[in-house]
Amino acid sequence: MEQLSVLREFWYFVCYRKAYWLLPFVIVLALLGLLIVVSEASALAPFIYPLF
């Protein structure tokens, strides 16, 4: 439940400060993190590594 409170607080911060420009950065970082987690123990790893 702690993770949800961090996300909720971040969302309140973005809405209160009208800092919607932060959302694309957070989304891209989350997708990169997900890509790293998936590629560590996957058969797709040899195909993902040439992208970087």
C-alpha positions as CSV (number, residue, x, y, z in Angstrom):
1,M,0.0,0.0,0.0
2,E,3.0,2.3,0.4
3,Q,3.6,2.4,-3.3
4,L,0.0,3.5,-3.9
5,S,0.4,6.4,-1.5
6,V,3.5,7.6,-3.3
7,L,1.7,7.5,-6.6
8,R,-1.3,9.3,-5.1
9,E,0.9,12.0,-3.6
10,F,2.7,12.5,-6.8
11,W,-0.6,12.9,-8.7
12,Y,-1.8,15.5,-6.1
13,F,1.5,17.3,-6.5
14,V,1.1,17.4,-10.3
15,C,-2.5,18.6,-10.1
16,Y,-1.8,21.2,-7.4
17,R,1.3,22.7,-9.1
18,K,-0.1,22.3,-12.6
19,A,3.1,20.5,-13.6
20,Y,1.6,18.2,-16.2
21,W,4.9,18.4,-18.1
22,L,6.3,15.9,-15.6
23,L,4.0,13.1,-16.6
24,P,5.8,12.2,-19.9
25,F,9.1,11.9,-18.0
26,V,7.6,9.6,-15.4
27,I,5.9,7.5,-18.0
28,V,9.1,7.0,-20.0
29,L,11.1,6.2,-16.8
30,A,8.4,3.6,-15.8
31,L,8.5,2.0,-19.3
32,L,12.3,1.9,-19.3
33,G,12.2,0.3,-15.8
34,L,9.7,-2.3,-17.0
35,L,11.8,-3.0,-20.1
36,I,14.9,-3.6,-17.9
37,V,13.0,-6.0,-15.5
38,V,11.4,-7.9,-18.4
39,S,14.7,-8.2,-20.4
40,E,16.8,-9.6,-17.4
41,A,15.2,-13.0,-17.4
42,S,13.7,-13.3,-20.8
43,A,14.4,-15.0,-24.1
44,L,14.0,-11.6,-25.7
45,A,17.1,-10.2,-24.1
46,P,19.4,-10.7,-27.1
47,F,16.9,-8.8,-29.3
48,I,16.5,-5.9,-26.8
49,Y,20.2,-5.2,-26.2
50,P,21.0,-4.0,-29.7
51,L,18.4,-1.2,-29.2
52,F,20.7,0.4,-26.7
